[in-house]
Amino acid sequence: MQAPILSALSRVLQVTAALACVLQQVAAEPLPRLGADLSRTSVSGISSGGYMAVQFHIAHSATVIGAGVLAAGPYYCAQGSAWTAIYNCMKPGMWTPLPALVLLETDTSVLARSGQIDATDNLKRAWLFTGKREETVRPIVVEALKRYYECYVPPPPLRTSTGSTRGMP
C-alpha cells in the first residue's frame, strides 16, 4: 500500500522539478531602463481608470505632478463600498446621492495627517473631462471631482463636450 503512494509522490516531484526547469528557461528577460524622469510623472485614466488615477494622485501626491481624469469622481467617493461606488459615485440620484464634499475633505485630511496618504500640500494640478451625454459616470460626478480638487489646487480645468460620452468627440 505504501509503494503506490511513494510512486505517486515520486512522480509528482519529478513533474514539479521538470516544470520548474521549464519556467526558469522561459522567464522573461528584464525590461531595459527607459530613463523616465520620475519627477515628471503624472497619472491619467478614463472611468474606473480615472478613479484609479484620482486615488493614486491624492494618495501619492509627493510622487506625481498631476492627473488627467476623464469620467471619474472624487477621492474616497466609494468609501470602501462596492454599492456606493456603483450607485452614488457613478449615477447619483435622490436615493443614492454623491457623498458630501465636506465628508470627503475630512476623510482626506484625516488620512493625510495620519500618514496613510501623502500630504495634500503636494498636490499641484489636475485636468478633467466629461461628456454631456456620458451615462456611465454622469457629468455631475466629474463636477463634484472639480469641486473636490478646488480644495487643494488652483481650479482645475473641466472640459465638457456636448457631443461625446466617455471618450473624445
C-alpha positions as CSV (number, residue, x, y, z in Angstrom):
1,M,0.0,0.0,0.0
2,Q,2.9,2.4,0.7
3,A,4.6,1.6,-2.6
4,P,1.8,3.1,-4.8
5,I,1.8,6.3,-2.6
6,L,5.5,6.6,-2.8
7,S,5.5,6.0,-6.5
8,A,2.8,8.7,-7.0
9,L,4.7,11.2,-4.7
10,S,7.9,10.5,-6.6
11,R,6.1,11.2,-9.9
12,V,4.6,14.5,-8.6
13,L,8.1,15.6,-7.5
14,Q,9.5,14.7,-10.9
15,V,6.9,16.7,-12.7
16,T,7.3,19.6,-10.3
17,A,11.1,19.6,-10.9
18,A,10.6,19.4,-14.7
19,L,8.1,22.3,-14.6
20,A,10.5,24.4,-12.5
21,C,13.2,23.9,-15.1
22,V,10.9,24.9,-17.9
23,L,9.7,28.0,-16.1
24,Q,13.3,29.1,-15.5
25,Q,14.1,28.8,-19.2
26,V,11.0,30.8,-20.3
27,A,11.4,33.6,-17.7
28,A,11.2,36.9,-19.4
29,E,14.3,39.0,-19.8
30,P,14.3,42.1,-17.6
31,L,13.0,45.1,-19.5
32,P,15.5,47.8,-20.4
33,R,15.6,51.0,-18.4
34,L,13.8,53.8,-20.3
35,G,15.3,56.7,-18.5
36,A,12.0,58.1,-17.4
37,D,12.1,61.2,-15.3
38,L,10.1,60.2,-12.2
39,S,9.9,63.8,-11.1
40,R,7.8,64.5,-14.2
41,T,5.4,61.6,-13.8
42,S,1.6,62.0,-14.0
43,V,-1.4,59.7,-13.9
44,S,-4.4,59.5,-16.1
45,G,-7.4,57.3,-16.8
46,I,-11.0,57.0,-18.0
47,S,-13.9,55.9,-15.9
48,S,-12.6,53.2,-13.4
49,G,-9.1,54.1,-14.6
50,G,-10.0,57.7,-13.9
51,Y,-11.0,56.8,-10.4
52,M,-7.7,54.9,-10.1
53,A,-5.8,58.0,-11.3
54,V,-7.5,60.2,-8.7
55,Q,-6.9,57.7,-5.9
56,F,-3.2,57.5,-6.9
57,H,-2.8,61.2,-7.4
58,I,-4.2,62.0,-3.9
59,A,-2.6,59.1,-2.0
60,H,0.8,59.5,-3.6
61,S,0.8,63.3,-4.3
62,A,4.6,63.5,-3.5
63,T,5.3,61.1,-6.4
64,V,3.2,62.6,-9.2
65,I,2.9,66.1,-10.7
66,G,-0.7,65.9,-11.7
67,A,-3.6,63.9,-13.0
68,G,-5.7,63.8,-16.2
69,V,-9.1,62.4,-15.5
70,L,-11.9,61.5,-17.8
71,A,-15.3,60.5,-16.4
72,A,-14.5,59.9,-12.7
73,G,-15.3,61.3,-9.3
74,P,-13.7,62.4,-6.1
75,Y,-11.1,60.6,-3.9
76,Y,-12.5,58.1,-1.5
77,C,-16.0,58.5,-3.0
78,A,-17.0,54.9,-2.5
79,Q,-15.5,54.7,1.0
80,G,-14.8,51.0,0.6
81,S,-18.3,50.1,-0.6
82,A,-19.0,48.5,-4.0
83,W,-22.6,49.6,-3.7
84,T,-21.7,53.2,-3.1
85,A,-19.1,53.0,-6.0
86,I,-21.7,51.8,-8.5
87,Y,-24.7,53.9,-7.4
88,N,-23.6,57.0,-5.5
89,C,-20.3,57.6,-7.3
90,M,-21.4,56.8,-10.9
91,K,-25.1,57.5,-11.2
92,P,-26.1,59.5,-8.2
93,G,-29.8,60.1,-7.6
94,M,-32.3,61.2,-5.0
95,W,-31.8,57.9,-3.0
96,T,-28.2,57.5,-3.9
97,P,-26.5,60.9,-3.6
98,L,-22.9,61.7,-4.0
99,P,-21.1,61.7,-0.6
100,A,-20.9,65.2,0.8
101,L,-17.8,67.1,-0.2
102,V,-17.1,68.1,3.4
103,L,-17.1,64.4,4.3
104,L,-14.6,63.6,1.6
105,E,-12.4,66.5,2.5
106,T,-12.5,65.5,6.2
107,D,-11.6,61.9,5.3
108,T,-8.7,63.1,3.1
109,S,-7.4,65.3,5.9
110,V,-7.5,62.5,8.5
111,L,-5.8,60.1,6.1
112,A,-3.1,62.7,5.3
113,R,-2.5,63.7,9.0
114,S,-2.2,60.1,10.0
115,G,0.4,59.4,7.3
116,Q,-1.8,56.9,5.4
117,I,-1.6,59.1,2.3
118,D,0.8,61.9,1.3
119,A,0.2,65.4,2.4
120,T,-2.3,67.3,0.3
121,D,0.1,70.2,0.1
122,N,1.9,68.2,-2.6
123,L,-1.0,68.4,-5.0
124,K,-0.2,70.6,-7.9
125,R,-2.7,70.2,-10.8
126,A,-5.4,68.2,-12.4
127,W,-7.2,68.2,-15.8
128,L,-10.8,66.9,-16.0
129,F,-13.1,65.9,-18.9
130,T,-16.7,64.8,-19.2
131,G,-19.2,64.4,-22.0
132,K,-22.7,65.9,-21.6
133,R,-24.0,62.6,-22.9
134,E,-22.0,60.4,-20.5
135,E,-24.3,57.9,-18.9
136,T,-21.8,55.6,-17.0
137,V,-20.2,58.2,-14.8
138,R,-22.5,61.1,-15.0
139,P,-21.2,64.7,-15.5
140,I,-22.4,65.7,-12.1
141,V,-19.8,63.3,-10.6
142,V,-17.0,64.9,-12.6
143,E,-18.3,68.3,-11.5
144,A,-18.0,67.1,-7.9
145,L,-14.5,66.0,-8.6
146,K,-13.7,69.5,-9.8
147,R,-15.1,71.0,-6.5
148,Y,-13.1,68.4,-4.5
149,Y,-9.8,69.3,-6.3
150,E,-10.6,73.0,-5.8
151,C,-10.0,72.4,-2.1
152,Y,-6.3,71.6,-2.8
153,V,-5.2,73.0,-6.1
154,P,-6.0,76.1,-8.3
155,P,-9.3,75.5,-10.0
156,P,-8.6,72.6,-12.4
157,P,-9.9,73.0,-16.0
158,L,-13.0,70.9,-16.6
159,R,-13.5,70.3,-20.3
160,T,-17.0,69.4,-21.3
161,S,-18.1,68.1,-24.7
162,T,-21.7,68.3,-25.7
163,G,-21.3,65.8,-28.4
164,S,-19.5,63.0,-26.6
165,T,-19.9,60.4,-24.0
166,R,-16.9,58.9,-22.2
167,G,-14.3,59.5,-24.9
168,M,-13.2,62.3,-27.0
169,P,-15.8,63.5,-29.6
